[in-house]
Amino acid sequence: MESAQSARKFVSGKLLATREGTIALGVGAAVLAGIIILVYVTQYRKSVDQASAPVNVMVARSLIESGTSGEVVGQKELFQVQSTPKEQVKLGALSDPAFLNGHYAVADMYPGQQITSADFAGITGSAVGTQLVDRERAVAVPVDTSHGLIGTVQASDHVDLLVSFGSPQVIKTLLQDILVLQPPGGGSGAIGGTSAGSNMIVQVRSPQAAKLAFAADNGKIWVILRPRSGGKHAPPSTVTQTSILRGR
């Protein structure tokens, strides 16, 4: 070990003792310094690129009014995912639409505005109103076990509604493709209730609300369950005793 150290000291001393040796050591030191600087610059550029790399965030596609539920935001496609430079991303900006489920907007959000977690709050209770936008309305429909598919229809199902009037008796299509917001009792599962009946809350357009209310007050409502997906409208029909006897 001592002999090796002595040899290195001897070589260093010989190099430093000559002009060429001094230049060689200087060049070696400069090359080493250059390598260190190059590595540092490369790592710095990489960190800067990562810091400014664009990320996907959710922005409002159109006006999202305060009180709108996250489910409605998704159903109506009121947002879009947009690539944004990282330094421009707001604190708490959302990128996963799944966050919206079970939440509602606490402030108006305008087109192009980034959607953040602070813009939404968790829904407590039924909060039917947060599931409505624009001219949509929630209406209670009285149903019974004979006409209302009680125990079968669930919240988020789509149904057709028929109305039956008497003297002379007629049954006709009232409304089609109506969303069930809430089953009787305020639950989210299957419709319950007694044989005497209960109310089913459905979503309708504003002009349909009065039409449905009149039919419920003056006739009997039939609930017809639609397919979960792919259901198509059928031509509205009117059925009377005469049309049945004639085979129409």
Steps between C-alpha positions, in 0.01 A plus 500: 500500500780741593685416178187580290452834674866579451469417129200732456683781679801441278288516181313811619823663590649423158189637324499821702873534445450540125295752300332223302395324816346815644303557179379139497373524857328828418329352195388198704351725766321709234355189337378371835341838581333501157352157559364608840344814349349302210339251739363786714357686200339181367336424834385861534342501154329172577354639825384816319335292225324288760381808688353656186365178345127533418249310714136415439248699702122539485364833377142620462368451145200723569355680801472276807257667736531488877299208638550275197583144602814328377285231338325766291834655406603161363168410337470837324871500408547843657876445529791389285850374576766742379880481486643792701860606580582385850585849624151619399312224685294632794535352846258209536423481126307184416602249237277204593124545425423230758555765771177672393279211611320587821599868481336824387633836382528767769569784255442586135773375264541665161617357165874437499530519879699223668287285729649451846404297804415828677223562245302198626362379831364162604126443465320425824155344501297451184574844344266440205535863394871454423404251228305759300617763251337760277132416445506165672258447784440229760142376538351244736290235326253302713544127429357180643594134484268429208616781272838619628734198481569554869798291605631486143576854382814654649649847520677592171269274298317646202128441463206575274183631663151412381181658630162332534179705501147365552153550348564413225821331606812578302869433555757705315872572498569799722880534510797292384856452621453664840782478754418367847677724752385345822283209610243543776646552846803695376721193450717421202412135455188323380165670535319404817174598657178338605218363290333837543780652296760771535670771295773457242704813420581539131683758290298679231527811290316803632202481255456129581459563873147646473397231252615226736338665803163524320519135393585388854210701648240385248611153395716204589872494411659184363880464525669314213866408553739569211826314419808614693667583168402512137131569564321661204186711489182333380226698325258639764188289516142537618298195598123484558258212547380546142854485356572179691175336385590595142848351545683830451 
